[in-house]
Structures are given as C-alpha cells and as structure tokens.
Amino acid sequence: MIVAATVCAFLFTTLSAWQITDLLTANRRRIRERLSDTFPTQVAGPGEAMAALTRTGSEKRRFRLPSLRLPGSVLSRRYLDRLQAYLLKAGIPLKAEEMAVLTLVSGLLGFGLGILLIHNKVLSLLTAIVGLLVPGLWVAQAKRKRIARLEAQLLDALVMMTNSLRAGHSFLQGIELVSREMDPPLATEFTKLLRENRMGMGIDESLMNLVSRVDSPDLELVVTGVMIQRQVGGNLAQVLENTASTIEKRIKTRARIRVATAQGRVSAWIVSLLPFGLGFMVFGMYPEFGRIMLEEPIGVAMLAIGAILLAIGVLVIRKVVNIDV
C-alpha cells in the first residue's frame, strides 16, 4: 500500500507540475504554432514541420496533453520524428512528446494497479509492461482503421477523377473535386496535397508525401501509375481506370482470403482468451490454488513462461492467416 500511495503521489505531483508549466507557456506556444503554420521549416524541427505543413482546419486538436520539454531531452530526435510520422499516419492529433508522456503515465498506472490488485511486485512489472504497450496498440489500431476507411474510398475517388479528366479538367482539378465531394480521411489527405502544392511544392513531391503519410499499398499503386505517366506520357484517365480495375480485383481477392482464413482467426482468438478464462475460473473457485501461483517463485515463473508462449503462439497464427495481396 505504501508503494501504491507513493506511485499515486508521484503521478499527481508530476501531472500538476506539467499542467502549471503548460499554463505558463500557453501564450508563447500559441505564437510558435502560428509561426510554424506559416514558416514550418524555419521555426520547427523536421517532425514538427511535417505536422505543421500537413495540418488543416478540419484537424483541430480536440484535446491537449501538458506540453513537455523533458521527453525531447531524454529521447532522441530521430525517434521523436518517427513517432510523429506514425501519429500522422494514424490521424491522431498528438505530438510525439505528448505520446511519450502518455506511454510513461500508462506504464506507471499499470504498475500501480498491479500493486493494488495483485500485491506482487513481479507481476506488477508485467502489468506495467502491458500499460506501456497499450498506447502503442491504440495508435496501431487507429492507423489500421484509418487506412481501411481510406482504401474503401479510393475506388470511388479514382472513378470520380477519371470522369473529371475525360470531361477536360486537369489532374489537380480532379484531386480538388475529390477533396470537396468525398469524406475524410481521403478528402483530408487530398486537401493536404493541394495545400502543399499551393505553397510551392512540386506535384511529384506532394504525391510522395501523400504516400508516406498514408502508408497504403493501394494508394502507392495509384501514385506510382500517375508519376510514371507524368514521366513517359500517355492517357492519364486510362491509367487511373486500369489502376481502379486492379484495386477492385485486389479487394475481391482479399475478401476471398478473409473467408478462407476465418477459422484460423477464430482459433487465434480462442487460444488468446482461453488462458484468461481458465485463470478467472481457478482464482474464483479455488483461490488457494491461485494464491500459490502468485506467491511461489515456481508459480510466478510458470505464469511468465505461459504468457511468453501464448504471445508466440498468437504471433505465429497471425503470421499464417495474414496473407499479403
């Protein structure tokens, strides 16, 4: 209980100090962000410049964590830039420093909950590790959902752009039409592309930035076709139509594979959840047996080995059922 109270007091004191720092520097931060929107490469670093350059009015931050300089001094700039790019791909309006703080707080909360509920320091370290992994899993899930929504819109967007080109409009006018008529996230990404182009960036570089922000194989296929057509010439409308046909066939193939691997995915869920269900049953019906597993060193070692083997089994099953098309 003393350790849990110490952890809670540390969290409260740290968050209070961060919040006070955030309030004291709010005015300076607003000025810096406005300058970053206008002159991103002169004011901000590489990761912050990318975030500022691609920020649009539809992406106003709905929440803000306390602003910190500590993670930037502890973590490397390269890691923070990679983390910032990953957050942009997931569409999460957080800075890399804020994500690092969120991960640290989640790990400390996991450790505190482990001390309060399990009363075992070794298993509390496991719950702390789980707490550290939760924010990353949340971002990864948000990224997968965002890419799935974008790829579901891509086929209709290609048809719209093809019809626009055949009506006599330019490629950029077709992109602008998609940004107006489609819903996010595809409309948001095309709006960013148009914004970069209007700020003086070349269309080829804007397309490459689009691919790096989204990380979608289907969109990469579209951008590759457009860039090849810009270099060698040809009918862009026909290129987009052929690309749309290829993407449609890939979508149908993925659907068939998903049906064929449904049994494997269900098996992965059963293998993952069965040990936890069995553990709750044992701890609920026979608490003295569960207490032995938590108090004896051999029991703790068996639980740790079982968790590692469970993770390996789930990863192997996922590797088998995830077929890249």
N, C-alpha and C positions, 0 to 999 in steps of 0.2 A: 504493500500500500504506500510506503514511503517513496519507493521508486516511481510509482504511477503519479503520485502527487507532485514529485519533482519534475517529471516529464510535462505534466499539465501546466505547472507554473512556468516552466521554461517556454512552452509554446505561447502562453498568454503574454509573457513579457516580450518575447521576440516579435510577435504579431503587433503588439501595441507600439513598440518602437518603430516597426516598419510603417505602420499607419501614420504615426506622427511625422516621420520623415517624408511620407507621401504628401501629407497636407502642407508641409513647409515648402516643398519644392514643386507644388502643383502649378504655380504661375510660370516658373521657368520651364517646366516640362511642356506646357501648352505652347509656349513660344518656340521651343525646339521642334515640336511636332509640326507646327505650321511652316517653319523654315524647311523642315525635311520634306514636306509635301511639294514645296516649290523648287528647292535645290537639293534633291536627295543624295547625290553623290558627293556634294561638298560638305554637308552637315553631318550625315550619318555614316556608319560603317557599312561594309558590304551587305551583311544580313539585314540591317535596319533600312538601308537604301532600297533593297528589293521589296521589303514590306511597304515602304512609303510610296514607291513608284507604282505598285500594283494596288494600292488602296483606293477604293471607290466609295461614293456616297452611300451605296446600299450595304456597305460592310461596316457600319458604325459599331463600335465595340459596345456590347450590351453589358459588360461587366469589366472590372479592372482590379487586378490584384495589386497589393502595395508595390510601389516602384523600388527596386533594389539595385545597388551597385556591387554588393558582395558577390553574387554569383559570377558577374563579369570578371572579377579579380581572381576568383578561385578556379573557374572553368576556363578552358582555352577558347580563344576567339573562333577557331575553326569549328569546334564542337557546337558553339552557340549559333554559328551561321548555318550549320547543317540542321540543327534543331529548329531554327527559324524557318528554313525552307520546308521542313517536314510539317510544321504547323500550317504553313501557307497551303500545302497540298491537301491538308485535312480541312481547310476552311475554318480554322479555329482562331478567333481574334485575340491571340495572346502573344506576348513577346517571349523570346527564348529564356530570358532571365526569370520571368514570371512562371514559366513552365518548370524551370529548375527548382524554384521555391515551392511550387505546388507538389512536385515529386518528393522533396525533402519533408514537407509537412505531412504528406500521406504516409511516408515511411515511419515518421515519429508517432503518428496516430495509430498505425498498425502495431507498433511496439507497445504503446500504452494500452491498447485494447487487449493485447496478448497478456500483459502483466495483470490486468484487472480480471480477465475471464479465465485464463488458463493457470495463472500463478506458477509459470515455469519459464525461466529465462531463455532456455534453449529454443523452446517452441515459440517464445515471443520474438526471437530473432527471425524465425520463419515467417511469422505474421508481419514483421517489419519489412521483410523482402517482398512479401505479397503487396504490402502497401506501397512500396517503391515501384512495383510493376503496374499497379492499377492505372495511374495517369497515362503511361505509355500505351497500355491496352485500349484505353478510352480514345486516345488520338488515332491509333491504328484502325479501330472500328469506325471512327468518324471519317477517316480517309477512304476506307473501303466503300462506305455508303455514298460518299460524295462522288467517287469515281463511277460507281454503279448508276447513280442518277444521271451523271453527265453522259455516260455511254448510251443510256436509254434514250437520251435526247438527240444524240449525234446523228442518227439515221434521218430523222425528220429535218434536222438542220441542213444536212447535205442535199436533200431533195429541195429544200427552200432555196439554197444557194445556187443549185443547178438551174432552177427555173428563173432565178434572178439574172444569171449570166446569159441565158438564152433570150431573155427579154431586153438585153442590151446594156445591162448595168455592169459596173466594174466589180472586181473581186472584193475590194474594201466596202463597196456599197452592199454587196451580198452579206458580208460579215455584219455590217451595221443593221441590216434588216433582221438578221438572226438575233442580234443583241436587243432589238426592240420587241420582237414578237415572241421569243422563247422565254422560258422561266429559268431562274438560277438552278444549278450553278453554271450551265453553259453560257447563258446570257451574260453573267458576271465576268466570266473569263474572256469572252469576246469583247466586252466593254473595256477590259484592261488592255487587250491587244490594240484596240483603236486608240486608247489614251496614250499608250507608248508610241504609236506611230505618229500621232499628232504632236507629241513632244520632240519629234525629230529622229526617233529610232527607225531604222530600216525595217521593211516588212519581213525580210528573212530573219533578222534578229528577234523581232517581235514574235514570230511563229516559233522560234526555238525556245524563247522564254515561256510561251504558252505550253509547249511540251514539257518543259522542266517543272512548271507549276502543277500540272495535272497528273503526269505520270500514268497515262493511259495508252495501252498498245494501239487501240483503235484510232485515237486522235493522232498518235505518232504516225500511223499509216496515212492518214489524211494529209498531215503536214509534209511528209516525205513526197507524196504524189504532187502536191502543189509546188514544192521547191524544185522538183525535177522538171515540172512543166515550165517554170519560170526560167530555167537554165537552157532547156533544149527547145522550148516552144511546143505548140500543139493546141488542141481544143481543151480548155480547162473544164468546160461543162461536161465533156465526155469523160475526162479524168475523174471528176467528182462522182459522176454517175457510176462508173466502174468501181470506184472505191466504195460507194454505198452498197453496191451489189455484193462485194467481197465481205463487207462488215455484216450484212444481213445473213450471209451464209455462215459466218463465224458465230453469230448469235444463235442460229438454229443448231449448229454443231455443239455449242456449249450447253444448250438445253438438253440435247440427247445425252451428253456425257453426264450431266447432273442427274438425269433419271437413272442412268446405268450405275452411278456411284452412290445412289441414295442409301442403299443398305450399308455401305461402308461408313458413311457419315453417321447413320443411326448407331452403328456399332461403336464408333468413337465416343458419342455422347454417353452411351450405356457404360462403356469402360471408364469414362471420366467420372460419372456420377455415382456408380455403384459403390466404390470405397467410402465415399462420404455418407451415403445412406446407411451402409453397414456400420460405420463408425457411430452415427447418431443412434442407431438401434442398440449397439453394445453399451454406449455410455448412458442411454436412457433406461435400459432394462437391467443391466449389470454394471452399476457404477464402480463397484470394487475392482472389476477387471480393467475398466478404463483408467482407474487411478493408478494401477500397476504400470500400464503402458506409459503414463506420463511421468511417473516418479522414478521408475527404474531406468538406469542407463541403457540396458539392453532394449527395453521397450521404446525409448526415445530413438535409439539407433534404428530399430526396425521401422518406426514411423518415417524417419528421414529417408531410409533406403526405399521404402514403399512409395513415397512421394516422388523420388527421382525416377524410379522405374515407371511409375504412372505417367510422368511427363514424357519420358522417352517413348512409351507406347502410343500416346496420343500424337506425338510428332511424327512417328512412323506411319500411323494410319492416315494422318492428314497429307503426308507426302505421297502416299499411294493414291488417294482419291482426288487430289488436286492435279488435274491434267491440264497443261497449258495448251491453248489452241492458237 
